[in-house]
Amino acid sequence: MKRRGLWIGLAGLIVAGLAVASAIVYEPSIAPIATPSPDSFDVTLKQEGARIVALGDCVVCHTAKDGKPFAGGLPLHTPFGTIYATNITPDSQTGIGTWSEAAFKRAVRYGIARDGHHLYPAFPYVHFTRMSDHEISAAYAYLMSREPVNVATQRNQLIFPLNFRQFVAFWNVLFLRPGPRNADSTHDVQWNQGKLIVDGLGHCASCHSPLNAIGGEKSGQAFDGGIVDGWEAPALNALGSAAKPWTKAQLVTYLRTGRASEHGAAAGPMLPVTRDLATVPEQDVEAIATYILSLQKAAPPSVAQASQRETTAAEQRGAVLFNASCAQCHGPGSPMQVIGERPTLAFSTAVNASTPRNAVQMMLNGINWHGEDATNYMPAFIDVYDDRQIADLAAYLRGAYSNKPAWRDVESMAAQLRKEDRAQ
């Protein structure tokens, strides 16, 4: 995942952490084991593990494009280089086939690999650490029962001195608070279940929170929104102040299907998350929604544009492009809205956002075709429209479907996001 703030400024703290980091090269190694047989694990435990792994979204980060599930290789881009997701299949040479459950548990709780080296915090162990022992055992049983895939992970491409893993020890001192959390007796079972998933397995804050100068989540700003893979992860604590406030039913439907009747469709990094959540029990998703909706902050004062104003030249050009390429799905009274239940763009999170980032990303990259999820499909226009035309479309959407002020510098953002997309 590409996070604009990931480890930015870490070099400035290298000197301060040098004394700690240089003394910690490796933790003790845990002895390898013979790869367990899938039949050695309880069937019920493996089934529970499928749920745990889906809630943790493991397959998304640990599967390369066109690669085998869990075999790693997905490049995780950071401002200081690229980290490649590891192979977590039970292959004894390139995966975790020789890892005991104790070694797996240490990795999940403390970010330490079986041989003792520190894992980079792109692996969200700062959240996974909250998993219960049973959840870790279930995840281990499930992963050890997958198909072994012999694929070596590419060498990370990080600049000096971030290519030395021992510096992560200093990062952990600042941000890792290991161990499970107790339930909050002031709330009911469903709220507590949602909190455990959102703050732990789901690691939602790792994407939906702003990061500080060295890649840790900013204190006191959990769920205020973040940037992931060039997309804006919206503030989860502002769903109640959306153009049309989210209801629990809508949020549950969105998380399980990737679309909400009055808010739009999931795209970018969020889309595969919804595909994983479609496989877990509905009560898990209802608990997630309950907890998230309890986090809502008071809506900030709105700054609406003047009701009477002249349409700009950019909006006029954008209207022509909209009618040519978008109106058949998104225009008023279009068959896709009437029959396909596509929501009006007036309630779209992307159209009403404070920045044009997600609206531009949607136009550039669309939503890939995914079998039975065809109702979520949107073609990409990255090779159809240039940056100015994308900016014109954005201007039209903002003016026609929102009462928010016009976005600025859309063309330059389109150029930046297009460049980043080409570089991947």
RODO-2510 file (C-alpha; in nm, 4 decimals, decimal comma):
residues 424
     n   res          X          Y          Z
     1     m     0,0000     0,0000     0,0000
     2     k     0,1307     0,3393    -0,0870
     3     r     0,1003     0,5777     0,2076
     4     r     0,2176     0,9277     0,1521
     5     g     0,3230     0,9668     0,5112
     6     l     0,4742     0,6230     0,5663
     7     w     0,7997     0,6730     0,7554
     8     i     0,8414     1,0297     0,6207
     9     g     1,0984     1,1914     0,8420
    10     l     1,2228     0,8636     0,9900
    11     a     1,5763     0,9584     0,8976
    12     g     1,5470     1,2527     1,1350
    13     l     1,5033     1,0131     1,4256
    14     i     1,7735     0,7686     1,3226
    15     v     2,0343     0,9342     1,5418
    16     a     1,8002     0,9355     1,8413
    17     g     1,7212     0,5677     1,7947
    18     l     2,0689     0,4545     1,6962
    19     a     2,1718     0,3491     2,0456
    20     v     1,8579     0,1361     2,0825
    21     a     1,8519    -0,0036     1,7307
    22     s     2,2183    -0,0911     1,6980
    23     a     2,1988    -0,3059     2,0089
    24     i     1,9052    -0,5081     1,8739
    25     v     1,9976    -0,6869     1,5541
    26     y     1,7931    -1,0044     1,5984
    27     e     1,5583    -1,1499     1,8559
    28     p     1,6139    -1,5168     1,9485
    29     s     1,5339    -1,7615     1,6707
    30     i     1,2536    -2,0146     1,7208
    31     a     1,3482    -2,3626     1,6009
    32     p     1,1972    -2,4746     1,2699
    33     i     0,9515    -2,7626     1,2615
    34     a     0,8442    -3,0174     1,0037
    35     t     0,5538    -2,8771     0,8050
    36     p     0,2313    -2,9914     0,9752
    37     s    -0,0192    -3,1957     0,7777
    38     p    -0,3459    -3,0081     0,7070
    39     d    -0,5252    -3,3095     0,8578
    40     s    -0,3529    -3,2476     1,1903
    41     f    -0,5711    -2,9440     1,2538
    42     d    -0,9269    -2,9559     1,3808
    43     v    -1,1792    -2,8913     1,1024
    44     t    -1,3770    -2,6454     1,3121
    45     l    -1,0606    -2,4534     1,3965
    46     k    -0,9688    -2,4270     1,0278
    47     q    -1,3167    -2,3000     0,9473
    48     e    -1,2827    -2,0375     1,2188
    49     g    -0,9434    -1,9510     1,0727
    50     a    -1,1023    -1,8763     0,7359
    51     r    -1,3173    -1,6143     0,9100
    52     i    -1,0183    -1,4679     1,0961
    53     v    -0,8033    -1,4441     0,7836
    54     a    -1,0887    -1,2818     0,5894
    55     l    -1,1457    -1,0219     0,8631
    56     g    -0,7714    -0,9540     0,8603
    57     d    -0,7754    -0,9064     0,4807
    58     c    -0,4614    -1,1219     0,4593
    59     v    -0,5087    -1,2525     0,1067
    60     v    -0,5198    -0,9027    -0,0417
    61     c    -0,1790    -0,7908     0,0804
    62     h    -0,0125    -1,1315     0,0465
    63     t    -0,1179    -1,2038    -0,3120
    64     a     0,0594    -1,0495    -0,6097
    65     k    -0,1302    -0,9513    -0,9213
    66     d    -0,2004    -1,2758    -1,1114
    67     g    -0,0210    -1,4660    -0,8313
    68     k    -0,1280    -1,7616    -0,6195
    69     p    -0,3248    -1,6794    -0,3009
    70     f    -0,1056    -1,5978     0,0001
    71     a     0,2181    -1,6524    -0,1999
    72     g     0,3308    -1,2927    -0,1504
    73     g     0,5098    -1,0703    -0,3963
    74     l     0,2713    -0,7755    -0,3903
    75     p     0,4789    -0,4551    -0,3979
    76     l     0,3974    -0,2161    -0,1132
    77     h     0,5177     0,1255    -0,2212
    78     t     0,6516     0,3784     0,0299
    79     p     0,8277     0,7122    -0,0206
    80     f     1,1541     0,5413     0,0746
    81     g     1,1297     0,2400    -0,1500
    82     t     0,9316    -0,0772    -0,2010
    83     i     0,8511    -0,3595     0,0399
    84     y     0,7351    -0,6914    -0,1054
    85     a     0,4706    -0,8874     0,0828
    86     t     0,5963    -1,2232     0,2035
    87     n     0,4856    -1,5749     0,1150
    88     i     0,2598    -1,7037     0,3936
    89     t     0,1714    -2,0376     0,2366
    90     p     0,2987    -2,3511     0,4165
    91     d     0,5890    -2,3961     0,1752
    92     s     0,8904    -2,5099     0,3764
    93     q     1,1473    -2,3196     0,1693
    94     t     0,9877    -1,9879     0,0766
    95     g     0,6823    -1,9670     0,3036
    96     i     0,5997    -2,0343     0,6678
    97     g     0,5912    -2,4134     0,6466
    98     t     0,8631    -2,4508     0,9114
    99     w     0,7052    -2,2031     1,1513
   100     s     0,5637    -2,3399     1,4740
   101     e     0,2482    -2,1877     1,6161
   102     a     0,4675    -2,0127     1,8734
   103     a     0,6709    -1,8500     1,5943
   104     f     0,3535    -1,7445     1,4138
   105     k     0,2109    -1,5999     1,7342
   106     r     0,5266    -1,3963     1,7967
   107     a     0,5090    -1,2510     1,4466
   108     v     0,1450    -1,1512     1,4928
   109     r     0,1922    -1,0079     1,8423
   110     y     0,5388    -0,8519     1,8203
   111     g     0,6362    -0,8267     1,4533
   112     i     0,9273    -1,0718     1,4864
   113     a     0,9872    -1,3441     1,2243
   114     r     1,0740    -1,7046     1,3128
   115     d     1,4467    -1,6457     1,2574
   116     g     1,4360    -1,3386     1,4823
   117     h     1,4453    -1,0517     1,2318
   118     h     1,2069    -0,7577     1,2675
   119     l     0,9122    -0,7339     1,0309
   120     y     0,8384    -0,3961     0,8777
   121     p     0,5234    -0,2268     1,0144
   122     a     0,3607    -0,2412     0,6713
   123     f     0,2498    -0,5704     0,8293
   124     p    -0,0063    -0,4306     1,0778
   125     y     0,1074    -0,6233     1,3837
   126     v     0,0429    -0,3124     1,5959
   127     h    -0,3253    -0,4007     1,5433
   128     f    -0,3019    -0,7780     1,5046
   129     t    -0,1380    -0,7880     1,8477
   130     r    -0,4868    -0,7477     1,9944
   131     m    -0,5998    -1,0858     1,8586
   132     s    -0,6823    -1,3508     2,1152
   133     d    -0,4758    -1,6672     2,1439
   134     h    -0,7667    -1,8634     1,9958
   135     e    -0,7893    -1,6313     1,6939
   136     i    -0,4165    -1,6667     1,6303
   137     s    -0,4395    -2,0454     1,6589
   138     a    -0,7297    -2,0492     1,4128
   139     a    -0,5470    -1,8287     1,1615
   140     y    -0,2409    -2,0533     1,1902
   141     a    -0,4473    -2,3678     1,1300
   142     y    -0,6125    -2,2155     0,8239
   143     l    -0,2922    -2,0840     0,6647
   144     m    -0,1055    -2,4082     0,7305
   145     s    -0,3839    -2,5891     0,5450
   146     r    -0,3484    -2,3846     0,2253
   147     e    -0,1714    -2,5030    -0,0885
   148     p     0,2084    -2,4658    -0,0475
   149     v     0,3506    -2,2376    -0,3167
   150     n     0,7250    -2,2200    -0,3773
   151     v     0,7750    -1,8531    -0,4579
   152     a     1,0627    -1,6585    -0,3076
   153     t     0,9860    -1,3049    -0,1967
   154     q     1,1730    -1,0357    -0,3843
   155     r     1,4329    -0,8375    -0,1978
   156     n     1,2979    -0,5138    -0,0557
   157     q     1,4221    -0,1988    -0,2232
   158     l     1,4587     0,0513     0,0594
   159     i     1,7132     0,3287     0,0817
   160     f     1,9845     0,3421     0,3486
   161     p     1,9473     0,3273     0,6442
   162     l     1,5891     0,1999     0,6288
   163     n     1,7116    -0,1221     0,4715
   164     f     1,8405    -0,2233     0,8166
   165     r     1,5547    -0,3944     0,9968
   166     q     1,6938    -0,3327     1,3442
   167     f     1,5714     0,0265     1,3231
   168     v     1,2184    -0,1124     1,3458
   169     a     1,2970    -0,1964     1,7084
   170     f     1,3057     0,1751     1,7824
   171     w     0,9760     0,2253     1,5952
   172     n     0,8190    -0,0501     1,8062
   173     v     0,9182     0,1251     2,1288
   174     l     0,7104     0,4207     2,0148
   175     f     0,4044     0,2518     1,8652
   176     l     0,3668    -0,1143     1,9656
   177     r     0,1473    -0,1884     2,2669
   178     p     0,1338    -0,5693     2,2600
   179     g    -0,1362    -0,8002     2,3807
   180     p    -0,5164    -0,8453     2,3685
   181     r    -0,7536    -0,5850     2,5098
   182     n    -1,0295    -0,6404     2,7624
   183     a    -1,3936    -0,5778     2,6800
   184     d    -1,5464    -0,2439     2,7841
   185     s    -1,8134    -0,3201     3,0430
   186     t    -1,9934     0,0081     2,9683
   187     h    -2,0966    -0,1209     2,6239
   188     d    -2,2884    -0,4238     2,5012
   189     v    -2,1539    -0,7405     2,3419
   190     q    -2,2074    -0,6278     1,9828
   191     w    -2,0239    -0,2977     2,0330
   192     n    -1,7334    -0,4767     2,1982
   193     q    -1,7191    -0,7334     1,9199
   194     g    -1,7089    -0,4515     1,6653
   195     k    -1,4342    -0,2709     1,8534
   196     l    -1,2217    -0,5852     1,8737
   197     i    -1,2541    -0,6381     1,4981
   198     v    -1,2080    -0,2750     1,3919
   199     d    -0,9159    -0,2029     1,6235
   200     g    -0,7580    -0,5475     1,5932
   201     l    -0,8119    -0,7899     1,3073
   202     g    -0,9636    -0,5340     1,0717
   203     h    -0,6824    -0,2826     1,1427
   204     c    -0,9136    -0,0126     1,0022
   205     a    -0,7263     0,2732     1,1665
   206     s    -0,4079     0,1848     0,9780
   207     c    -0,5720     0,3085     0,6573
   208     h    -0,8354     0,5471     0,7865
   209     s    -0,6075     0,7563     1,0111
   210     p    -0,3456     1,0212     0,9294
   211     l     0,0147     0,9142     0,9839
   212     n     0,2838     1,1124     1,1608
   213     a     0,6345     1,1870     1,0390
   214     i     0,7608     0,8329     1,0933
   215     g     0,4598     0,6331     0,9817
   216     g     0,2796     0,5860     1,3119
   217     e    -0,0860     0,6735     1,3463
   218     k    -0,1229     1,0269     1,4800
   219     s    -0,2196     1,0292     1,8442
   220     g    -0,5761     1,1437     1,9069
   221     q    -0,6687     1,1347     1,5356
   222     a    -0,7806     0,7751     1,4895
   223     f    -1,0269     0,7338     1,2031
   224     d    -0,9848     1,0957     1,0863
   225     g    -0,9009     0,9705     0,7357
   226     g    -0,5796     0,8811     0,5534
   227     i    -0,4182     0,8174     0,2150
   228     v    -0,3668     0,4624     0,0839
   229     d    -0,2359     0,3666    -0,2594
   230     g    -0,3099     0,7149    -0,3844
   231     w    -0,6726     0,6979    -0,2669
   232     e    -0,8289     0,8889     0,0183
   233     a    -0,9491     0,6582     0,2949
   234     p    -1,2434     0,8656     0,4241
   235     a    -1,2826     0,9614     0,7874
   236     l    -1,4851     0,6851     0,9510
   237     n    -1,5912     0,9227     1,2269
   238     a    -1,7625     1,1575     0,9807
   239     l    -2,0181     0,9204     0,8270
   240     g    -2,2933     1,0905     1,0233
   241     s    -2,2173     1,4244     0,8578
   242     a    -2,2169     1,2931     0,4996
   243     a    -2,4434     1,4570     0,2421
   244     k    -2,6875     1,1855     0,3410
   245     p    -2,5916     1,0413     0,6815
   246     w    -2,5106     0,6706     0,6751
   247     t    -2,7497     0,4311     0,8429
   248     k    -2,6399     0,1037     0,9981
   249     a    -2,8250    -0,0958     0,7317
   250     q    -2,6485     0,0950     0,4538
   251     l    -2,3069     0,0496     0,6120
   252     v    -2,3609    -0,3237     0,6602
   253     t    -2,4717    -0,3593     0,2979
   254     y    -2,1750    -0,1566     0,1745
   255     l    -1,9234    -0,3593     0,3730
   256     r    -2,0698    -0,6887     0,2508
   257     t    -2,1448    -0,6017    -0,1127
   258     g    -1,9243    -0,3053    -0,1992
   259     r    -2,2150    -0,0733    -0,2698
   260     a    -2,4652     0,1329    -0,0735
   261     s    -2,8011     0,2499    -0,2038
   262     e    -2,7357     0,6182    -0,1356
   263     h    -2,3575     0,6499    -0,1159
   264     g    -2,1908     0,4757    -0,4075
   265     a    -1,9635     0,1790    -0,4709
   266     a    -1,6370     0,0689    -0,3123
   267     a    -1,3262     0,1171    -0,5252
   268     g    -0,9503     0,1212    -0,4927
   269     p    -0,8066    -0,0486    -0,1811
   270     m    -1,1512    -0,0759    -0,0190
   271     l    -1,3049    -0,2942    -0,2890
   272     p    -1,1156    -0,6163    -0,2024
   273     v    -1,1909    -0,5563     0,1656
   274     t    -1,5641    -0,5751     0,0934
   275     r    -1,5106    -0,8974    -0,1017
   276     d    -1,3468    -1,0515     0,2042
   277     l    -1,6204    -0,9249     0,4353
   278     a    -1,8803    -1,0881     0,2098
   279     t    -1,7478    -1,4252     0,3277
   280     v    -1,7759    -1,3719     0,7045
   281     p    -2,0891    -1,4074     0,9206
   282     e    -2,3221    -1,1115     0,8896
   283     q    -2,3146    -1,0573     1,2672
   284     d    -1,9449    -0,9681     1,2372
   285     v    -2,0226    -0,6935     0,9894
   286     e    -2,3167    -0,5711     1,1955
   287     a    -2,0820    -0,5421     1,4929
   288     i    -1,8308    -0,3480     1,2834
   289     a    -2,1034    -0,1072     1,1715
   290     t    -2,2307    -0,0628     1,5275
   291     y    -1,8861     0,0311     1,6543
   292     i    -1,7970     0,2609     1,3642
   293     l    -2,1242     0,4530     1,3896
   294     s    -2,0572     0,5056     1,7605
   295     l    -1,7409     0,7006     1,6724
   296     q    -1,9139     0,9854     1,4911
   297     k    -1,8021     1,3421     1,5568
   298     a    -2,0178     1,6519     1,5362
   299     a    -2,0477     1,7800     1,1816
   300     p    -1,8244     2,0803     1,1032
   301     p    -1,9886     2,4023     0,9822
   302     s    -2,0649     2,3672     0,6120
   303     v    -1,9333     2,6159     0,3602
   304     a    -2,1797     2,6117     0,0747
   305     q    -2,1256     2,7798    -0,2588
   306     a    -2,3553     3,0551    -0,3693
   307     s    -2,6846     2,9202    -0,5016
   308     q    -2,6829     3,1630    -0,7923
   309     r    -2,3637     3,1673    -0,9929
   310     e    -2,2514     3,1377    -1,3503
   311     t    -2,1451     2,7993    -1,4819
   312     t    -1,7728     2,8002    -1,5500
   313     a    -1,6177     2,7121    -1,8837
   314     a    -1,4660     2,3996    -1,7262
   315     e    -1,8102     2,2854    -1,6071
   316     q    -1,9564     2,3437    -1,9523
   317     r    -1,6842     2,1326    -2,1126
   318     g    -1,7295     1,8734    -1,8406
   319     a    -2,1046     1,8549    -1,9060
   320     v    -2,0369     1,7562    -2,2670
   321     l    -1,7969     1,4826    -2,1554
   322     f    -2,0425     1,3621    -1,8895
   323     n    -2,3241     1,3309    -2,1404
   324     a    -2,0951     1,1398    -2,3754
   325     s    -1,9435     0,8919    -2,1287
   326     c    -2,1219     0,8957    -1,7938
   327     a    -2,4883     0,9904    -1,8264
   328     q    -2,6021     0,6457    -1,9389
   329     c    -2,5174     0,5147    -1,5903
   330     h    -2,5112     0,8216    -1,3676
   331     g    -2,7519     1,0644    -1,5365
   332     p    -3,0957     1,1377    -1,3857
   333     g    -3,3462     0,8699    -1,4839
   334     s    -3,0830     0,6503    -1,6473
   335     p    -3,1677     0,2779    -1,6695
   336     m    -2,8748     0,1954    -1,4423
   337     q    -3,0257     0,4134    -1,1716
   338     v    -3,3860     0,3101    -1,2211
   339     i    -3,3243    -0,0609    -1,2783
   340     g    -2,9697    -0,1155    -1,1493
   341     e    -3,0267     0,0877    -0,8319
   342     r    -2,7167     0,2993    -0,8794
   343     p    -2,7260     0,5919    -0,6335
   344     t    -2,7423     0,9516    -0,7423
   345     l    -2,4041     1,1219    -0,7461
   346     a    -2,5487     1,3916    -0,5209
   347     f    -2,4858     1,1641    -0,2210
   348     s    -2,1496     1,0307    -0,3400
   349     t    -1,8721     1,0452    -0,0822
   350     a    -1,6186     1,1143    -0,3570
   351     v    -1,8182     1,4009    -0,5107
   352     n    -1,8772     1,5646    -0,1712
   353     a    -1,5250     1,5129    -0,0361
   354     s    -1,2976     1,8023     0,0559
   355     t    -1,0453     1,6964    -0,2088
   356     p    -1,0984     1,5633    -0,5637
   357     r    -0,8598     1,2702    -0,5089
   358     n    -1,1107     0,9841    -0,5085
   359     a    -1,3275     1,1341    -0,7813
   360     v    -1,0195     1,1612    -1,0032
   361     q    -0,9074     0,8090    -0,9132
   362     m    -1,2504     0,6707    -1,0010
   363     m    -1,2428     0,8394    -1,3400
   364     l    -0,8861     0,7301    -1,4138
   365     n    -0,9052     0,3709    -1,2905
   366     g    -1,2735     0,2797    -1,2659
   367     i    -1,3757    -0,0485    -1,1031
   368     n    -1,2596    -0,3707    -1,2642
   369     w    -1,5037    -0,6315    -1,3879
   370     h    -1,5390    -0,9043    -1,1266
   371     g    -1,7732    -1,1768    -1,2422
   372     e    -2,1032    -1,1642    -1,0617
   373     d    -2,0204    -0,8200    -0,9195
   374     a    -2,0855    -0,6657    -1,2601
   375     t    -2,3171    -0,4029    -1,1117
   376     n    -2,0073    -0,2496    -0,9492
   377     y    -1,8228    -0,2247    -1,2797
   378     m    -1,7051     0,1126    -1,4101
   379     p    -1,4715     0,1517    -1,7081
   380     a    -1,1393     0,3291    -1,6623
   381     f    -1,0869     0,6522    -1,8550
   382     i    -0,7130     0,6868    -1,7988
   383     d    -0,6484     0,6180    -2,1680
   384     v    -0,9548     0,8063    -2,2893
   385     y    -0,9317     1,1513    -2,1327
   386     d    -0,6312     1,3717    -2,0645
   387     d    -0,5703     1,5565    -1,7374
   388     r    -0,7589     1,8670    -1,8417
   389     q    -1,0624     1,6656    -1,9473
   390     i    -1,0585     1,4768    -1,6174
   391     a    -1,0457     1,8142    -1,4397
   392     d    -1,3373     1,9394    -1,6499
   393     l    -1,5430     1,6322    -1,5600
   394     a    -1,4598     1,6836    -1,1923
   395     a    -1,5651     2,0479    -1,2146
   396     y    -1,8982     1,9480    -1,3677
   397     l    -1,9651     1,6785    -1,1073
   398     r    -1,8822     1,9112    -0,8198
   399     g    -2,0985     2,1917    -0,9567
   400     a    -2,3943     1,9818    -1,0684
   401     y    -2,4173     1,7283    -0,7852
   402     s    -2,2810     1,9087    -0,4791
   403     n    -2,3361     2,2349    -0,2964
   404     k    -1,9742     2,2355    -0,1796
   405     p    -1,7124     2,4866    -0,3006
   406     a    -1,5306     2,4089    -0,6242
   407     w    -1,2141     2,1989    -0,6033
   408     r    -0,8805     2,3587    -0,6834
   409     d    -0,5786     2,2290    -0,8762
   410     v    -0,7662     1,9254    -1,0077
   411     e    -0,5667     1,9061    -1,3282
   412     s    -0,2348     1,8909    -1,1423
   413     m    -0,3723     1,6192    -0,9127
   414     a    -0,4894     1,4199    -1,2138
   415     a    -0,1411     1,4469    -1,3646
   416     q     0,0187     1,3354    -1,0365
   417     l    -0,2120     1,0358    -0,9897
   418     r    -0,1730     0,9345    -1,3528
   419     k     0,2058     0,9437    -1,3144
   420     e     0,1915     0,7329    -0,9980
   421     d    -0,0361     0,4833    -1,1670
   422     r     0,1998     0,4470    -1,4647
   423     a     0,4969     0,3965    -1,2303
   424     q     0,3406     0,0951    -1,0587
***
